[in-house]
Amino acid sequence: MPEAAVVDLTSLQQKILLETYALKGRQKQIQVVRNQKQHQVLMNIGERHLGSDQAVDALSNLYSRGLLHQEGLNRFVLTEAGQQLAKDLTQSKG
């Protein structure tokens, strides 16, 4: 993926990609759930919980770019392009 694609990502989008990429095995997914008590949407990446509208918007943007694939109802995984971009981000930060 071109370097420009990395530049176009917000820090929250990069965080979502990197945290998902770092997970192992079956945990390597993002789950979106609605918190009935607070009428809020929560995004779970492994043990991390993000509950802001910005996090949901970032997820939506990554999905629309083809970096995430919907695996099931409210479950998302990295596509091959998403995995490659996360790998590139990891190497550029390391």
C-alpha positions as CSV (number, residue, x, y, z in Angstrom):
1,M,0.0,0.0,0.0
2,P,1.4,3.4,-0.9
3,E,2.9,5.6,1.8
4,A,0.1,8.2,1.1
5,A,-2.4,5.7,2.5
6,V,-0.6,5.8,5.8
7,V,-0.6,9.6,5.9
8,D,-4.3,9.7,5.2
9,L,-5.1,7.7,8.4
10,T,-6.0,9.4,11.6
11,S,-4.2,8.4,14.7
12,L,-7.3,6.6,15.9
13,Q,-7.5,4.7,12.6
14,Q,-3.9,3.7,13.0
15,K,-4.5,2.6,16.6
16,I,-7.4,0.4,15.5
17,L,-5.4,-1.2,12.8
18,L,-2.3,-1.8,15.0
19,E,-4.2,-3.1,18.0
20,T,-6.2,-5.5,15.8
21,Y,-3.0,-6.6,14.0
22,A,-1.3,-7.3,17.3
23,L,-4.0,-9.7,18.5
24,K,-3.5,-13.5,18.2
25,G,-5.7,-16.2,16.8
26,R,-9.5,-16.0,17.1
27,Q,-9.2,-12.7,19.1
28,K,-8.0,-10.9,16.0
29,Q,-11.3,-9.2,15.4
30,I,-13.2,-6.1,16.3
31,Q,-16.6,-6.4,17.9
32,V,-19.2,-3.7,17.9
33,V,-21.9,-3.8,20.6
34,R,-24.6,-1.4,21.7
35,N,-24.6,-0.6,25.4
36,Q,-28.3,-0.6,26.2
37,K,-28.0,1.4,29.4
38,Q,-26.1,4.3,28.0
39,H,-27.4,4.1,24.4
40,Q,-23.8,4.1,23.3
41,V,-22.0,2.0,20.7
42,L,-18.9,0.2,22.1
43,M,-16.1,-1.2,20.0
44,N,-14.0,-4.0,21.5
45,I,-10.6,-4.8,20.2
46,G,-9.4,-7.7,22.3
47,E,-9.5,-6.4,25.9
48,R,-9.6,-2.8,24.8
49,H,-13.0,-0.9,24.7
50,L,-13.6,2.2,22.7
51,G,-16.9,4.0,23.2
52,S,-16.7,7.2,21.3
53,D,-18.5,8.3,18.1
54,Q,-15.0,9.0,16.7
55,A,-14.0,5.3,17.1
56,V,-17.1,4.1,15.3
57,D,-16.5,6.7,12.5
58,A,-12.9,5.5,12.3
59,L,-14.1,1.9,12.0
60,S,-16.6,2.9,9.3
61,N,-13.9,4.7,7.4
62,L,-11.5,1.8,7.5
63,Y,-14.3,-0.5,6.3
64,S,-15.2,1.8,3.4
65,R,-11.5,1.8,2.4
66,G,-11.4,-2.0,2.2
67,L,-9.1,-2.3,5.2
68,L,-11.7,-4.2,7.2
69,H,-14.0,-7.0,6.3
70,Q,-17.3,-7.8,8.0
71,E,-17.0,-11.4,9.2
72,G,-20.3,-11.6,10.9
73,L,-23.0,-9.5,12.6
74,N,-21.0,-6.7,14.3
75,R,-17.6,-8.5,13.8
76,F,-14.9,-7.1,11.7
77,V,-11.4,-8.5,10.7
78,L,-8.5,-7.0,8.8
79,T,-8.5,-7.6,5.1
80,E,-5.2,-8.6,3.4
81,A,-4.7,-4.9,2.6
82,G,-5.4,-3.9,6.2
83,Q,-2.9,-6.5,7.5
84,Q,-0.3,-5.2,5.1
85,L,-0.9,-1.6,6.1
86,A,-0.7,-2.5,9.8
87,K,2.5,-4.4,9.2
88,D,4.0,-1.4,7.4
89,L,2.9,0.9,10.3
90,T,4.5,-1.5,12.8
91,Q,7.7,-1.5,10.9
92,S,7.8,2.3,10.4
93,K,7.2,2.8,14.2
94,G,9.7,0.2,15.2
